[in-house]
Amino acid sequence: MPEPTPDVAISLEAEVPEVLFEGMRRFIDQHPQWDQYRLVTSALAGFLFQHGCKDPCVQQHYLNGLFLR
């Protein structure tokens, strides 16, 4: 399998509970520097990192989510 390219984005469609969607919407409304893409990317990277993913690109996204405000 070829290595993923870190700067290429893909589309992702997912069904989430309405309460999570509303929480995300309120968060974005209160934090204009965040958007849906940044929030989902940060959440996914955080989950993968905290569950042992060692990929350097995932780790970089995780750290960016922590320190880039």
C-alpha angles and dihedrals in degrees: 000000000000119000114259117250110238097215098050117097126206132196117253127192120193139165113229132178112273092239090060092047091050091048090051091048092050092047092052091047090054095042109045093181088068126071133184093266094051094045095050092043091051093047093048093046090048092051093048093045094048090050095055106271107159098188108130092219091054090047090051092051089049093051092045089054090054100045109025107081 
